């Protein structure tokens, strides 16, 4: 691990990777707490897997039609927000089983992304980084976008924290208090969608839900107040992403997979120790 910190002083790509993990951890701690408390992990999973469709479309339009402004990160944001709105609306208004609907979006989003990527001219090396993440490829431009999304998420969470807490714990009580519960439910899903986009560049689409929910789930075992839970979850996420990045450096392991395995082991250890 010492070699990682020596290399960190010399290589800008490692500095970008570390900063991306730290920035994304703040939103992950905040929004992950809402997701775990509201028990909407399955909705977050559906949103995450729709992201590939937007990223694949953006990549196709970039390469095939020269839309240089339409990069995969922007495509991910658009796809995630659209999926959040549609899935949320169906969950509130439709009579279909929501798990079936999410499964449909889950599969179609992934399939659309694969189709677009397969039709993109050139070698499709980005496919694996979309699915499994490659934090070492984060650019300065990506950092600016991540920081912007991060700032927006934090501001919205600070402004409407009480409303989000009310919707998380008792939606009916929130309505009686005059809170527009459907609006804040959709806003919560939008924040979840943006946080998913932040984490995709770090651990990829397949594993994003683990990093979004497990630090918050660990924090929930030690905290009674949501503010404390958010702070601990954000700190854990930052520690786990940094540690995973450091551990993966010397043996040249995939950073995203290392972060996820480390997160899972910490969660399992926490569950085991708390039961004893």
C-alpha positions in Angstrom: 0.0 0.0 0.0 3.0 2.3 0.6 3.9 2.1 -3.1 0.4 3.4 -4.0 0.9 6.5 -1.9 4.3 7.1 -3.4 2.9 6.7 -6.9 0.0 9.0 -5.9 2.5 11.9 -5.6 3.8 11.3 -9.1 0.8 10.3 -11.3 -2.1 12.6 -12.1 -4.4 9.7 -13.1 -4.1 8.3 -9.6 -4.8 11.7 -8.1 -7.9 12.0 -10.4 -9.1 8.5 -9.3 -8.7 9.3 -5.6 -10.5 12.7 -5.9 -13.3 11.1 -7.9 -13.8 8.5 -5.1 -13.8 11.1 -2.4 -16.2 13.4 -4.3 -18.7 10.7 -5.1 -18.6 9.3 -1.5 -20.2 12.5 -0.1 -23.3 12.0 -2.3 -23.2 8.3 -1.8 -23.4 8.7 2.0 -26.3 11.1 1.8 -28.4 9.5 -0.9 -27.5 5.9 0.1 -29.0 6.7 3.5 -32.3 7.7 1.9 -32.3 4.7 -0.3 -31.7 2.2 2.5 -34.2 3.9 4.9 -36.9 4.2 2.2 -36.1 0.6 1.1 -35.9 1.5 -2.6 -32.8 -0.4 -3.4 -34.6 -2.3 -6.2 -35.7 1.0 -7.8 -32.1 2.2 -7.7 -31.0 -1.1 -9.3 -33.4 -0.5 -12.2 -32.2 3.0 -12.7 -28.6 1.9 -12.6 -29.0 -0.6 -15.4 -30.9 1.9 -17.6 -27.7 4.0 -17.5 -26.0 1.8 -20.0 -28.6 2.6 -22.7 -27.8 6.4 -22.3 -24.0 5.8 -22.3 -24.2 3.5 -25.3 -26.3 6.0 -27.3 -24.0 8.9 -26.3 -20.9 6.9 -27.4 -22.6 6.0 -30.7 -23.5 9.6 -31.5 -20.0 10.8 -30.6 -18.2 8.3 -32.9 -20.7 7.8 -35.7 -22.1 11.3 -36.0 -19.5 13.6 -34.5 -21.6 14.8 -31.5 -18.5 15.6 -29.4 -20.5 17.4 -26.7 -22.7 14.3 -26.1 -20.3 12.3 -24.0 -21.2 9.0 -22.1 -21.4 10.8 -18.7 -24.0 13.2 -20.1 -25.9 10.3 -21.7 -25.8 8.5 -18.3 -27.3 11.6 -16.6 -30.2 11.9 -19.1 -30.9 8.1 -19.1 -30.8 7.9 -15.2 -33.2 10.8 -14.7 -35.6 9.6 -17.4 -35.6 6.1 -15.8 -36.1 7.5 -12.4 -39.2 9.5 -13.5 -40.8 6.6 -15.4 -40.1 4.0 -12.8 -41.3 6.3 -10.0 -44.5 7.2 -11.9 -45.3 3.6 -12.6 -44.6 2.7 -9.0 -47.2 5.3 -7.8 -49.9 5.2 -10.5 -49.8 1.9 -12.4 -51.4 -1.4 -11.2 -48.6 -3.5 -12.6 -46.3 -5.3 -10.1 -43.4 -3.0 -9.7 -40.8 -5.7 -9.6 -41.9 -6.9 -13.0 -41.7 -3.4 -14.4 -38.3 -2.8 -13.0 -37.1 -6.1 -14.5 -38.3 -5.0 -17.9 -36.5 -1.6 -17.6 -33.4 -3.4 -16.2 -33.1 -5.7 -19.2 -34.1 -3.2 -21.9 -31.7 -0.6 -20.6 -28.8 -3.0 -20.7 -29.8 -4.4 -24.0 -30.1 -1.0 -25.6 -26.7 0.0 -24.4 -25.2 -3.2 -25.8 -26.9 -2.6 -29.2 -25.6 0.9 -29.5 -22.1 0.0 -28.5 -22.1 -2.9 -30.9 -23.0 -0.5 -33.8 -20.4 2.1 -32.8 -17.6 2.2 -35.3 -14.1 1.1 -34.1 -13.0 -1.1 -31.2 -15.6 -1.3 -28.4 -13.1 -1.2 -25.5 -15.3 1.1 -23.4 -17.9 -1.7 -22.9 -16.1 -3.2 -19.9 -15.4 0.1 -18.3 -19.1 1.0 -18.5 -20.1 -2.3 -16.9 -17.4 -2.7 -14.3 -16.0 0.8 -14.0 -12.5 2.1 -14.4 -11.7 4.7 -11.9 -8.2 5.1 -13.3 -9.6 6.6 -16.6 -11.4 9.5 -14.9 -10.4 12.7 -16.6 -10.2 16.3 -15.4 -13.4 17.0 -17.3 -15.1 14.0 -15.6 -14.0 15.4 -12.2 -15.6 18.8 -13.0 -18.9 17.1 -13.9 -18.8 14.8 -10.9 -18.1 17.8 -8.6 -21.0 19.7 -10.2 -23.4 16.9 -9.7 -22.1 16.3 -6.2 -22.7 20.0 -5.3 -26.2 19.9 -6.7 -27.1 16.8 -4.8 -25.7 18.1 -1.5 -27.6 21.5 -1.9 -30.9 19.8 -2.6 -30.4 17.3 0.3 -29.7 20.2 2.7 -32.6 22.3 1.5 -35.2 19.5 1.7 -33.8 17.1 4.3 -36.8 17.3 6.6 -39.2 16.5 3.8 -37.1 13.6 2.6 -37.0 12.2 6.1 -40.8 12.4 6.4 -41.2 10.7 3.1 -38.7 8.0 4.0 -40.3 7.0 7.3 -44.1 7.7 6.9 -45.4 9.0 3.6 -49.0 9.2 4.9 -47.9 11.3 7.8 -46.0 13.5 5.5 -49.1 14.2 3.5 -51.0 15.1 6.6 -48.3 17.6 7.5 -48.9 19.3 4.1 -45.8 17.9 2.4 -46.1 17.1 -1.3 -45.0 13.5 -0.8 -45.1 12.5 -4.5 -43.0 15.4 -5.5 -40.3 14.7 -2.9 -40.4 11.0 -3.7 -39.6 11.9 -7.4 -36.9 14.3 -6.2 -35.4 11.5 -4.1 -35.4 9.2 -7.1 -33.7 12.0 -9.1 -31.0 12.3 -6.5 -30.6 8.6 -6.5 -30.2 8.6 -10.3 -27.5 11.3 -10.2 -25.6 9.5 -7.5 -25.7 6.3 -9.6 -24.1 8.2 -12.4 -21.4 9.5 -10.0 -20.6 5.9 -8.9 -20.7 4.3 -12.4 -17.3 5.8 -13.3 -15.9 4.3 -10.2 -17.3 0.8 -9.9 -19.4 0.4 -13.0 -23.1 -0.3 -13.6 -23.1 -3.9 -12.5 -21.7 -3.1 -9.0 -23.0 0.4 -8.3 -25.8 -0.7 -6.0 -23.4 -2.3 -3.6 -21.4 0.9 -3.0 -24.6 2.9 -2.9 -26.3 0.8 -0.2 -23.8 -1.1 1.9 -21.9 1.8 3.5 -25.3 3.2 4.5 -26.5 -0.2 5.7 -23.3 -0.5 7.8 -23.8 3.0 9.2 -27.4 2.2 10.0 -26.2 -0.4 12.5 -24.4 2.1 14.6 -26.4 5.3 14.2 -29.9 6.3 15.4 -30.1 9.7 13.7 -30.1 10.1 9.9 -27.6 12.9 10.0 -25.1 10.8 11.8 -25.9 7.8 9.5 -25.1 10.0 6.5 -21.9 11.3 7.9 -20.7 7.8 8.8 -21.8 6.3 5.5 -19.9 9.0 3.5 -16.8 8.5 5.6 -17.0 4.7 5.1 -17.5 5.1 1.4 -14.5 7.4 1.1 -12.4 5.0 3.2 -13.5 1.9 1.2 -12.9 3.6 -2.2 -9.4 4.8 -1.1 -8.5 1.5 0.5 -9.7 -0.5 -2.5 -7.8 1.8 -4.9 -4.6 1.4 -2.8 -5.0 -2.4 -2.5 -5.5 -2.9 -6.2 -2.5 -0.9 -7.3 0.5 -3.2 -6.6 -1.1 -6.5 -7.8 -2.7 -4.6 -10.8 -6.2 -5.7 -9.9 -9.4 -4.1 -11.2 -10.0 -1.2 -8.8 -13.8 -1.3 -9.0 -14.0 -5.0 -8.2 -11.5 -4.6 -5.3 -13.5 -1.8 -3.8 -16.7 -3.9 -4.0 -15.2 -7.0 -2.5 -13.7 -4.9 0.4 -17.1 -3.2 0.9 -18.9 -6.6 1.0 -16.4 -8.1 3.4 -16.7 -5.1 5.8 -20.5 -5.4 5.6 -20.5 -9.2 6.3 -18.0 -8.6 9.2 -20.3 -6.0 10.7 -23.4 -8.2 10.4 -21.5 -11.1 12.0 -20.0 -9.1 14.9 -23.2 -7.2 15.7 -25.1 -10.5 16.1 -22.6 -11.9 18.6 
